[in-house]
């Protein structure tokens, strides 16, 4: 009776008090924290309750909101069920896998693990969806979106959720692809989507850009996409692209090599993915940035060269 009365008495606490429990906190630490916050007048009733019901190992990490009038028993029920405050992290489209890994390391509530970008997807785990991915390369596997999580969630868990979501989005786009793309694989579509993403995120342009790249591929023209060159320069290369960069061959230099790169160069959005599988019909083969976030598209080289001169861009695409 005394235990029940003690744990069921309404608490008088500050508005929106938060109880934080770390993954490594033992039952003793949790009880001591509750006492320090004024959620328990004495510790013994809670210790008895946990011992009798064998709940010492059932306490879940998280941040639990405590309101005026809550009881210690009600708080305990939240901790056991994991009814904690949710945090969120937004993975921005167009970023690299290494950017996401670094972002998650710095995100409050997430526990960083030893993810090795060089060893590839094996460092994240073997239970990821295979989908269209044949290589161990991490790029392009993670869908950029907002993910909610409880404190104490591992970065690998967020990446796995993003990987499953990417597989869903990619499969959806693949199923609804244009009938003209019978020769393109799902993975090749993802590679193209990543290039489109880096070229433009404007919904009015992505399908046009996709059409330009598809026509160039079908005609045997090189893509000449600056973002692929930038990706191939590596993380230690800084500054603007130079003519020397365009001439320096790497596996990702689409000025020196024909076709698509071997892997994606970023993690694309849903808009870019669907654009890759549903390119615009048209005859444009070139485009150049206007400097205001939009592009000028041309069907003939002469028109393109005039546009380049007008917008003072050094592109030959």
C-alpha positions in Angstrom: 0.0 0.0 0.0 2.8 2.4 0.9 4.6 1.7 -2.3 1.5 2.4 -4.4 0.6 5.6 -2.6 4.1 6.9 -3.0 4.3 6.2 -6.7 0.8 7.3 -7.5 0.8 10.7 -5.8 0.6 13.6 -8.3 3.8 15.5 -8.7 4.4 19.2 -8.4 7.0 20.0 -11.0 8.1 22.8 -13.3 6.2 22.9 -16.6 7.7 20.6 -19.3 10.4 19.1 -17.2 12.4 16.6 -19.1 13.9 13.4 -17.8 16.9 12.2 -19.9 18.0 8.6 -19.8 21.1 7.5 -21.6 21.4 4.0 -23.2 24.1 3.1 -20.6 22.0 4.2 -17.6 21.3 1.4 -15.1 18.1 1.3 -13.0 20.0 2.7 -10.1 21.1 5.7 -12.2 17.6 6.3 -13.5 16.2 6.3 -9.9 18.9 8.7 -8.7 18.2 11.0 -11.7 14.4 11.0 -10.9 15.2 11.8 -7.3 17.5 14.7 -8.3 14.7 16.1 -10.4 12.2 15.9 -7.6 10.2 13.1 -9.2 10.8 10.8 -6.2 10.7 11.9 -2.6 12.3 8.6 -1.6 13.9 6.0 -3.7 12.8 2.8 -2.0 9.3 2.5 -3.4 10.6 2.7 -7.0 13.4 0.2 -6.2 10.8 -2.2 -4.8 8.5 -1.8 -7.8 11.3 -2.5 -10.3 12.6 -5.5 -8.3 9.2 -7.1 -7.7 8.1 -6.8 -11.3 11.6 -7.6 -12.7 11.8 -4.4 -14.7 15.4 -3.3 -14.1 16.4 -4.3 -17.6 13.2 -2.9 -19.2 14.0 0.8 -18.9 14.5 2.4 -22.3 16.7 5.3 -23.2 15.1 8.6 -24.2 14.0 12.0 -23.2 10.7 11.9 -21.3 8.5 15.0 -20.8 7.1 15.3 -17.3 4.0 17.5 -16.7 2.3 18.9 -13.6 0.2 16.2 -12.0 2.1 13.3 -13.5 2.9 10.4 -11.1 6.1 8.5 -10.7 4.3 5.4 -11.7 3.1 7.1 -14.9 6.6 8.2 -15.7 7.8 4.6 -15.1 5.3 3.4 -17.6 6.6 5.9 -20.2 10.2 4.7 -19.6 9.2 1.0 -20.0 7.2 1.6 -23.2 9.8 4.0 -24.7 7.2 6.8 -24.9 9.9 9.4 -25.2 10.2 12.8 -26.9 11.2 12.4 -30.5 14.1 14.2 -32.1 14.5 14.7 -35.8 17.3 15.0 -38.4 16.9 16.2 -42.0 19.2 14.7 -44.6 19.4 17.2 -47.4 19.1 16.1 -51.0 22.2 16.3 -53.2 24.7 15.6 -50.3 27.2 12.8 -50.3 27.0 9.7 -48.0 30.0 11.0 -46.1 28.2 14.3 -45.4 25.3 12.3 -43.9 27.6 10.3 -41.7 29.3 13.4 -40.4 26.0 15.2 -39.9 24.6 12.2 -37.8 27.8 12.3 -35.7 26.9 15.9 -34.7 23.2 15.4 -34.2 21.8 15.6 -30.7 20.4 12.3 -29.5 22.2 10.1 -32.0 24.9 7.7 -30.9 27.8 7.7 -33.4 29.3 4.4 -34.4 32.4 3.4 -36.4 31.1 3.8 -39.9 33.9 3.6 -42.5 33.0 5.3 -45.8 36.0 3.6 -47.4 34.9 0.0 -46.6 31.6 0.8 -48.2 28.1 -0.5 -47.2 29.5 -3.4 -45.3 30.3 -1.1 -42.4 26.6 -0.2 -42.1 25.3 -3.7 -42.0 24.3 -6.8 -44.1 20.6 -6.4 -43.7 20.2 -3.5 -46.0 17.9 -3.8 -49.1 19.7 -5.0 -52.1 17.4 -3.2 -54.5 19.4 -2.1 -57.6 22.7 -1.9 -55.8 25.4 -4.3 -57.0 28.5 -2.6 -55.6 29.5 -1.8 -52.0 29.7 1.9 -52.8 27.7 4.0 -50.4 26.8 6.9 -52.7 23.2 7.1 -53.7 21.9 4.6 -51.2 20.3 7.0 -48.7 17.0 8.8 -49.3 17.2 12.5 -48.3 14.3 13.1 -45.9 13.4 14.1 -42.3 13.7 11.1 -39.9 12.3 11.1 -36.4 14.0 9.1 -33.7 14.3 8.5 -29.9 17.4 9.7 -28.1 20.0 6.9 -28.0 19.3 5.9 -31.6 22.5 4.8 -33.5 23.5 6.6 -36.6 23.5 3.2 -38.4 19.8 2.9 -37.6 19.0 6.2 -39.3 21.1 5.2 -42.4 19.3 1.9 -42.6 15.9 3.6 -42.6 17.1 6.0 -45.3 18.4 3.0 -47.3 15.0 1.2 -47.2 13.3 4.5 -48.1 15.6 5.0 -51.1 14.8 1.5 -52.3 11.1 2.2 -52.1 11.3 5.5 -54.0 13.6 4.0 -56.6 11.4 1.0 -57.2 8.3 3.3 -57.5 10.1 5.3 -60.1 11.3 2.2 -61.9 7.8 0.8 -62.2 6.5 4.1 -63.6 9.4 4.6 -66.0 9.0 5.7 -69.6 8.7 2.9 -72.1 11.6 4.5 -74.0 14.0 3.5 -71.3 14.0 -0.3 -71.8 17.8 -0.3 -72.1 18.4 1.5 -68.8 18.8 -0.4 -65.5 17.4 0.8 -62.2 20.9 1.5 -60.9 21.8 3.5 -64.0 18.7 5.6 -63.5 19.9 6.3 -59.9 23.3 7.4 -61.3 21.6 9.7 -63.8 19.3 11.1 -61.0 22.3 12.0 -58.9 23.8 14.0 -61.7 20.4 15.7 -62.4 20.2 16.6 -58.7 23.6 18.3 -58.7 22.7 20.2 -62.0 19.4 21.6 -60.8 16.7 21.0 -58.3 14.1 23.2 -60.1 11.0 21.1 -60.7 10.5 22.9 -64.1 13.9 21.9 -65.3 14.8 18.5 -64.1 12.9 16.5 -66.8 14.4 18.8 -69.5 17.9 18.2 -68.1 17.1 14.4 -68.0 16.1 14.6 -71.6 19.3 16.3 -72.6 21.4 13.7 -70.9 19.4 10.8 -72.4 19.7 12.1 -75.9 23.5 12.7 -75.5 23.8 9.1 -74.2 21.8 7.7 -77.1 23.9 9.7 -79.6 27.2 8.6 -78.1 28.0 12.2 -76.9 29.8 12.7 -73.6 27.7 14.1 -70.8 30.2 16.8 -70.0 28.6 17.3 -66.6 30.6 19.5 -64.2 29.3 17.9 -61.0 30.8 14.5 -62.0 34.2 16.2 -62.5 33.9 17.9 -59.1 33.0 14.5 -57.4 36.0 12.8 -59.1 38.4 15.5 -57.8 37.9 14.1 -54.3 37.1 15.8 -51.0 40.6 17.4 -50.7 40.3 19.4 -53.9 38.9 22.9 -53.4 38.2 26.0 -55.6 36.5 26.5 -58.9 36.7 24.0 -61.8 39.6 24.7 -64.2 40.3 23.7 -67.7 43.0 21.4 -66.3 40.3 19.7 -64.1 38.2 19.1 -67.2 41.2 17.5 -69.0 42.3 15.4 -66.0 40.9 11.9 -66.4 39.2 10.2 -63.4 36.5 7.5 -63.4 34.0 10.3 -62.9 35.1 12.8 -65.5 32.4 12.8 -68.1 34.4 15.2 -70.3 37.1 12.5 -70.8 34.9 9.4 -70.6 31.7 8.4 -72.4 28.6 7.1 -70.7 27.5 7.3 -67.1 30.0 7.2 -64.2 30.2 3.8 -62.4 28.3 5.0 -59.3 26.0 7.9 -58.2 27.7 11.1 -57.2 25.2 12.1 -54.5 21.9 11.1 -52.9 19.1 12.5 -55.1 15.6 13.6 -54.3 12.4 12.0 -55.4 11.9 14.7 -58.0 15.3 14.0 -59.7 14.8 10.2 -59.5 11.4 10.4 -61.3 12.9 12.8 -63.8 15.7 10.3 -64.6 13.1 7.7 -65.5 10.7 10.0 -67.3 12.8 12.5 -69.4 11.2 15.2 -71.4 10.6 14.7 -75.1 12.5 17.3 -77.1 15.6 18.0 -79.2 17.8 19.9 -76.7 21.4 18.7 -76.4 23.0 21.5 -74.5 22.3 23.7 -71.5 24.2 26.5 -69.7 23.6 28.1 -66.3 22.2 31.7 -66.5 23.6 32.6 -63.1 20.2 33.0 -61.5 19.6 29.3 -60.7 18.0 28.5 -64.1 19.5 27.2 -67.4 19.3 28.1 -71.1 18.6 25.0 -73.2 19.7 24.7 -76.9 19.2 22.1 -79.6 22.2 23.3 -81.8 25.8 23.9 -80.9 25.8 27.3 -82.5 22.8 28.4 -80.3 24.5 27.0 -77.2 27.8 28.8 -78.0 25.8 32.1 -78.2 24.2 31.3 -74.9 27.6 30.6 -73.3 28.9 33.9 -74.5 25.8 35.7 -73.2 25.9 34.2 -69.8 29.8 34.2 -69.6 30.0 30.5 -68.7 32.9 28.4 -69.7 30.8 25.3 -70.2 30.8 23.3 -73.5 27.9 21.1 -72.5 
